[in-house]
Each structure stands twice: as C-alpha cells, then as structure tokens.
Amino acid sequence: MQGCAYIDGAFVAPEDAKISIFDWGFLHSDATYDVAHVWRGRFFRLDDHLDRFEASLAALRLVPGVDRARMREVMHECVRRAGLQDAYVEVLCTRGQPAPGSRDPRSCVNRFMAFAIPFVWIATPERQRQGIALIVGSPRRIPAASVDPRIKNYHWLDFVMGLYEAYERGAETVGLLDAEGHVTEGPGFNVFAVFRPGGRPRLVSADAGVLEGVSRLTVIELARAAGFELQLRPLPLAEFRQADEIFLTSTGGGVIAVASLDGVPVGGRAPGVFGPVTERLQRDYWALHDDPRYGEPLR
Ligand SMILES: Cc1ncc(COP(=O)(O)O)c(C=O)c1O
C-alpha cells in the first residue's frame, strides 16, 4: 500500500506499522482518532481536526506524549514521505498496555500514531454520480450517555452490523436511529435532510447524539451563506422519509447525495438526478478547498 505511518517515534512503511495485541486500543477499542484530508496538495481545515482530536484525548484522559505542533508536523511528514497530493491522514492514540498483571488504565502508557494513505472515499466518485442507496438499520446507535459520539471512537459494532444489513438488502450503507427513533449518523458520516416548504430550502440535521463532523460544520457554514434555513434538532424517521433531498457529509467525500432510502427514490428522482441544494453544496464544498482560509499547503 502506498503511504507512510508514524509509530513509536519513527516513520515507517504502512506494512511495518504494527501494535501489540495487548494494547487496549485493540483489546477494548480504548482509543481515539481523527481523520483529516489533503486535497490537491493542501490540508483541509486541519486546525478543526486537531481541535477535535485534542478534545477527544482530554475527554478520554489520554496523553499522547506529543504536542499539537508535533502532531501537525508528523501529519505533514507522513504525507510528504508517502508522496501524496490527495490523502487520508489519520492521527490516533491508544490507551496502550497496562503494567504486567494490572488492569488499571492509569498504569498504561498511551501511544500516539499517525498515517497517511491515498484518499479514501465513502463512495467513489463514480458511485456518487449515481447516488447512494441508504437504509435505516435495525441496530440502535450506542446511547450518547454511554459512549459520547462527539469523541471520535472505534465503537463501531452497531454500524458494522448495520452495514451487513445494508448489503443484504442491496444497499450500500446504513444510517442508525437513536433510542427515541431519531436519525443519528452512519459509519463515517453525518446525515442531512432537505425540505422545501413553500420553495425556500430547509436543512435539518441532528443537533446531538452524533459526531460533530468537520464536513458537517462546513455544510452548516455553506448553508447559512447560501441563505438556506438550517435546523439542528432531532429528526424523526417519519419526517426523514418525507425529505425532498438527503445527503451525507464526510471527510471521505464531502457532500454525498443519497438516491434512495430503504429502496424508495428520494424526492421521487431517478438515479443520478439530484436536488439543487445537494448539488449546490457539493460545488461549494469543493470550491472551498481552493480558499487559503481553509487550506494549509503541504510542507
Ligand atoms: C461516526 C461518524 N460520524 C460522522 C463522521 C463525519 O465526520 P467528518 O466530517 O469530520 O469526517 C465520521 C467520520 O469519520 C464518523 O466516523
């Protein structure tokens, strides 16, 4: 695999980036991470990703042993060594391994790692042109009171089981509801619904119980700038099914149009035909990548 990783203080080839099976990051999903992307030689909103990563580290009492300046340097260096212009760049910190015989997390030495690999799409650009087939999965999202989804985490069994369900039903990905039946998020993305009462677009997306995605933030800003009405609030499933447009937001592809929900075409459109709001936000999202206020050139 093309790429470069950073582990135990050294830059190594991806195949040499290995952790012990005794690391609690592996044994208990006791870790946090963040994923930024580089597009045409520029990091997009790197500070927003580092802010979120540092907040996640603090919330989980993880101490990575590197400061923010070093994290940034490592991310740049991974991309540089990998020779990539479009990249998926992950930083992570695991709990590490407890002292022999101990099960006390305070005895663990936390471990910081990073890697850069070629850009990873939630759905390839070819697939995106057709639109995504989304289902509402039967697992309920882990309650936010148990695992705070604002801390980026690897507690993905609900998503992974939901993905299998999606594949069995001929769809590509899955969105999950919370215990009250409100739409939350899916494996690697936030969810937006667009309504058009009386002509003016209204966007609705969950206000809580989801990761505060950097792409979600970008769409919120773009929607406000475009003069669309924006409501961050619980979104009941019955209302979601009435949406005129549905799209997903993710670092892995930006604004991704959903063509069908549980097999029903969204907005009654044919595959590959998307609503004007999704198309506008897609254009604006990628245009922002040339804006120096959002991009940081590779060193
Ligand atoms: C569960 C979950 N929700 C939402 C997102 C989207 O966040 P971002 O836009 O920062 O990529 C991700 C990204 O990996 C995610 O894992």
The ligand as a Gaussian input file, in Angstrom:
#p B3LYP/6-31G(d) Opt

LIG

0 1
 C      -19.490000       8.234000      13.197000
 C      -19.074000       9.367000      12.314000
 N      -19.929000      10.386000      12.098000
 C      -19.602000      11.411000      11.288000
 C      -18.383000      11.456000      10.635000
 C      -18.055000      12.607000       9.718000
 O      -17.096000      13.457000      10.308000
 P      -16.125000      14.337000       9.398000
 O      -16.983000      15.207000       8.566000
 O      -15.299000      15.106000      10.382000
 O      -15.340000      13.381000       8.571000
 C      -17.458000      10.426000      10.850000
 C      -16.141000      10.469000      10.197000
 O      -15.375000       9.553000      10.246000
 C      -17.809000       9.353000      11.704000
 O      -16.964000       8.345000      11.927000

